[in-house]
Amino acid sequence: MAAPRRWQIKRKTKYWAVKSSAGPHETEFSVPLLQVVRDMLSLCETSREAKMLISGGRFSVDGRVRKDYRYPMGLMDVLKIDGEEGGHRMLVDRRNKMHLVPVPAADCSWKLCRVEAKRVIRGGRTQISLHDGRNLLGDSDAATGDVVRIEIPSQKVLGTFRLKEGSKALLIGGSHVGELATVSKFEKWRNPAPNIVYFKEGFSTVWTNVFVSGADESSIRLPEVAAI
C-alpha cells in the first residue's frame, strides 16, 4: 500500500514490495530492476529467480550492466537484455503508470534527458544538470527545460530539442499525463511562481510536467494501454 502509485503492481494482493536503492531517479519516476524483470517483463515468477537473473549480468540500463536488483530504472532509461536485438524504454502512460515500451536496436544507443539546471562552475566552464542525475560539461547552449539527446553510454550530446513554440512534448504529470502536445508558448517568471507552458491543444501546465520529445514530431513512441 505504501508503494508509489506509478508502479504497475496490484494492490492488496501482496504483502511486500522491493524498495529502490538510492540512485539517479526519484522513487516516483523509477521502478526497481527486480520488479521490471519479474512483474513488467514477466521473465520469471519469484523474486529469487529475478535476483539470479540480474546478478548474472544479463541486464544493462543505459549501456551499463546493472547487478543491483534494487537499482531504480527511471523515466527515459533504456533497458537491454543480453541476447536480444532490441530493448525497452521506460515512459509514463495515460494512466500515470510507469510503462516499458519496446524499441528497435537502433534506438537503444541514445536517450532523452531534460535539463534541470545550468550553471557556470570554476574555470568558466558550463555545467548542465539532467533529470537522471547526470552532469555534463561543455559549451552546450541548452537552457533549463530543453531536452538533450545523448549517446549511451558515452554521454556524447547528439542534439537538442528546445522548449519553444512548435515543439512536440510528452506530458509526464498533470491531468493530461501520457499525452503528446504541441507547445504554443513558454511563459517564464522572475519570481517564485512556476513557469507555465501553453499548448495548441488548449491547455497549460507547469514546465516540470513537460518533457520535449522532438522538434516537429516526437522521436519516441508512446505506450499502448488497453481501453478498459
Secondary structure, 3 states (H helix, E strand, C coil): CCCCCCCCCCCCCCCCCCCCCCCCCCHHHEEEHHHHHHHHCCCCCCHHHHHHHHHCCCEEECCEECCCCCCEEECCCEEEECCCCCEEEEEECCCCCEEEEEECHHHHHEEEEEEEEEEECCCCCEEEEECCCCEEEECCCCCCCCEEEEECCCCCEEEEECCCCCCEEEECCCCCCCCEEEEEEEECCCCCCCCEEEECCCCEEEHHHEEEEECCCCCCCCCCCCCC
